[in-house]
Each structure stands twice: as C-alpha cells, then as structure tokens.
Amino acid sequence: MSVGRQCELLGLSRSSYYYEPVGESAANLLLMRLMDEQYLKTPFYGVGQMTYFLRREGYQVNPKRVRRLLRKMGLVALCPGPQTSRPGKGVDHQVFPYLLRDMKITEVGQVVGTDITYIPLPGGFLYLVAFLDWYSRYVLAWELSNTLEVGFCLEALGRVWPQIPVQIINTDQGAQFTSKAFVEAVLGQAGTRLSMDGKGRAIDNIFTERLWRSLKYEEVYLKAYRDGHEAWQEIDTYFRFYNCERPYSSLGGKTPLEVFQARG
C-alpha cells in the first residue's frame, strides 16, 4: 500500500508523515519546556519575567536568548510588552479588528478560535494548530508541522467548513493568520468574517488557551513522544477523548460532542 493511501486511511496529511522535528540544542529544549510550562501558569510573563524565572531556577540566561526561544515557540505575553511574535508585514499581510468584545456566544458555529502551540520532542519540537468551536468547546480540526509556514494552518482550516458553517474565525496577529493565503481562505467562505486579537492579548482567545492548558497537562507533559508520528497518533487519541468523553461543568456536565451535535 502506498504511503499516500496509508495517510488517507489514517486521516493523516501526507506532508505530516514526512516531518522531522525542528532541531535545537538539548539545553535550549530544556529551557523551552520550562518556559512553556510556566507560560501556562502565568501567560502574562514576557521576556523580562521569563528571564528572571529561569535565573531563579538556576539557569544563567540573558534576555536575548529568552526572546529568541519565546519567538521560536510562538509565545506572546498576555499583556502588552516586548514583542516575541510579530505579524507579517507588507501587502501580503492584513490585520483585522477584534469583533468579539462584549459578544455573547450563544450557538455552535458563531465563533471558531484558532491558535498555534509548541509540542516538545526528543531533539526538537513541532507546532500544533487547532480550530475550536467556542460554544461547544469542540475541536473541529488540527494539524502538526515542523515549520510555521501557513500551509498546515490551511490544511486544518479546510476541514472546518465541511462540518459546520462558521460566522467568525478568531485568530491572533501571527504571520500565518495575517497572510494573504489564510485571509482569502477564510473570507472566501460565504458568511464568514475574520476577527483578530489585539497585540499581546492572549485573553482575547481564552478558550483556545484553555484547550492548550488541558492538552499539555493531561497529555503532552505526561508522555515523551519518540517522534512526530507518535506525537500525531497520541494527540489524535487525546482530542477524540477531549471531544467525546471529557465532560465540562460549563457545559452542564456534557461533552463537547454532545453539545456540538445538539445544534439546531
């Protein structure tokens, strides 16, 4: 059986099958793991606070190194501060206003949030993007990549609309989401608008941030994936559990799937 057919049967994109983790030194991977865990506890930490945190833990680092690693991980402090992730510039990148302030989320498909996070591996790391329905907390689509190029975001995005019409896609101002390819893919869907968080405002995408916290503490940090293929399989298993079995108090004890399927 060809590799392409195997990937098709597994629901795995062919590009994902071939990825190798982004390389980095063992020392820097340890620092990135520590900062990632701390970020989930204190998402308002910027370069300065992360530098102080690592020094208190016994690691002699300077702000330049911390800034580079934070940027590589795609982490941005919740509050305005030193920029660790910048949107793309020029005619091929466009920023949209934040549309969700004071909005009440009352139905499935009203708002779908997306974000990118870092997944540690031995000898490197991968990037994970996910699209989450804010009303039901249902993970509609996700994808892994070893680069921050927009392609893996577009792959996951393309699996959203076959499941449900979407009124608003909410993103941060990262270069992937402000890119011409991503903007055109979203606005090319009738009835869908694009909303973007303010700079350094992770709280604007709070439901997706909570998804990352659940994923990291309930799955990623409990295991040591050997490679990208194993990471894909284990994360896929976790998201199936998250969608179909994990009850939410905010959903009245129902699972995301139950709320998602109950839409009118």
N, C-alpha and C positions, 0 to 999 in steps of 0.2 A: 504494500500500500504506500502510495506516495506521501511525502511529508505534508504537502498541501491538503490531501484528503484527510490525513490524521488530524491536522489542525482544525479542519472544518468539522469533523465529528466531535472534537473536544470543545468546540466553541472558542478556540484559541486563534488569535490572529497570527498569520504566518510570520510577520515581522517580529512578534513577541517570541516565537520559538527560537529565533537565532540570537537574541540579545545576550550580551555579556555585561556583567555589572560594570558601572563606572569605576575605574581604578582610583585608589587613594592609599596613602601610607597607613600602616596599622595604627600609628599614633594619632593621625588625624581622624581615622574612623572611630577611634575611642572617644575623641573629643566631640565628634558629630553625634554619636549615640548619647553622650551625656547631655549635650545641648538640646537634642530632640526631646529627651525625657523631661528636662527642665522646662522647655517651652510649653509642653502640655500642662504643666502646673502653673506657669507664670508667662502667659503669652504676651505680656506687656514688656518683657525683657528685651532690650535692644542690644547693640554691640557692647556698650559700656557695662551694663548689668551682667551680661553673659561672661564678659572678661573677668569681672570681679568674682562671679560664681565659680568659674574654673580655677581661678587662683586660690580661692578658699578651699577647693578640693585638692589642692596641691600641684596644680599644673601651671607651669610658667609659660603663659601665652601673652601675646600682645594684641591690641585691638585690630591691627591689620589682618592677622591670621584668623581671628574670630569672625571678622567681617567677611573674609573670603569664604570661610566654611559655611556661614549662615546663608550667604548668597548661593552657594553651590547646592544647599539643601532646599532653597526656596522659602526660607523662614523670614517673616517680617514681623516686627514688633506691633502689638495691637495699637499702641499709642503712637502718634507722630514722633519721629526720631530719626536717627541715622538710617539712611536707605540701605536695606540689604537686598532688595529686589526691585528692579526698575522696569517700567513698561517699555516696550519698544518705541522708537521714535521714527518720525518721518511719515510719508504719505501712505505707507503700508500698515500703519497702526492708528487706531482710533479709540478714544476713551469715551464712554457713555455715562450719563448721570445715574446716580443711585435712585431707584424707583420705589424702594420698599419702606421708606421711613413712615412709621405710624400705620402701615398697612396691616390689616388683619388677614391672616391666612386661613381661609375657610373651606378650601376644596382641593382635591387632588389635581395636580397639573397647573395650579395657579402660579407657583414658583418652584423652579428646579435650580438648586445651587450646585456649583462645581468648584473644585479646588484640586491642588496638586500637593502631595506629601512625599516624604522620603522613606524608603524601605531599606534597612541595612542588610548587607550580605557579607559573607567572609571575603575579604579582599576588595570590597567595593559596595555599591548601593544601586538601587533602581528608583525610578519615580513612578508614583501611582496617581492616576486621576480618577475621580468618581463623580457621577451625577446623581444627586439625591433629591427626591421629591420632599419638599419641606412639610407638607401637610401630613403625609403618611409615614415619613422617615424611610421610605422605600428606596433602596439603591437600584436605580434604573439601569445603570451601565458603569463599567470601569475598565481601565486598561493600564498595563505596565509598559515602561520604556526605559532605555538606558541613556536617553538624551531628553533635553527639554524642548526639542523641536515640536511644532504644533501637531504633527501627524498623529500621535497617539491620542491626543485630545479629540481630534476629528473622528478617529475610529470609534471611540466611545460615544461621542455626540450622535453619530449616525445610527446608534442603536436605541436612542431615546424616543424619537417620534413614532416608530412603528408600534410602541407600547401605549402611547397616550399623547394627545395634543397638549402643548405647553404654551402658557400665556407669557411667562417671563423666565429667561435664563439669567441667573445672577452669578457673577464672577468677581475675581479681584482684578487689578490692573496689570497683571503679569503680561509679558510679551506674547505668550501663547494666545491669550484671550483677546488682546487688542489687535492681533494680527488680521490682515485683510481676509485670509482664508477662513478663520474662525468666525469673524463678524459676518461675512457673506453666507456662511453655512447656517448661522442662526437666523439672520434676517430673511434668508431665502425661504423660510417656513412661514406660511400664511398665518397671521395672528400672533406671532411670537415677537416679543420685544427683548432687548438686551439691557441689563442693569449691571453696574459695576460699583464695587465698594469704594469708599474713599481711601486715599493713600494711608497705609498703616492702620487700617480699620478692620482687623480680623473679626471683630464682633459683628460687623455687618453680614458676615456669612457664618453666623454662630452655629447653625445646625450642622453644617459640614465640618466645622471644627470639632464639634462633639462626636461626630462619626469617627474622625481620626483618633480621638482620645479612646473611644471604645475599641477600635481596631488595634491600636498599639498595645493597650493594656490587657486586652482579652485574647489577643492572638500573636502579634508580631514579637513583643518582648518576652513571651513565654516560650518561644521556639528559636532555633538557629537554622534558618534555611540554608541548604547546601549550595543552591544555585538559583538562577532565575526561574527555571522550570518548576522547581519545587515551591518557590515563593508563589508562583501563579496558581498552582493547584491548591495550596493551603489557604491563600486569600480567597479563592473562589469558594472553597468549603465554608470559610468563615462568613462570607457575605450571604451564602444560602441560609446559614444558621441565623444571621442577623435579620434577614428579611422574613424568614418563615417560622422561626421558633422563639426568638427573643422577645418577650412581652415588654411593653412600655407603660409605665404608670401614667405618663402624659397622654397615652392613647387609651386609657381606661383598661389597661391590662391586656390589650390586644397586640398582635404582632403587626409590623408594617405591612405585610402581605394582606392580612385581613382587612385593614383599613383601605389599602390600595384597591383591593378587589371589590369593596363595598361602594365604590363611587357610583353615582347615578348615571 
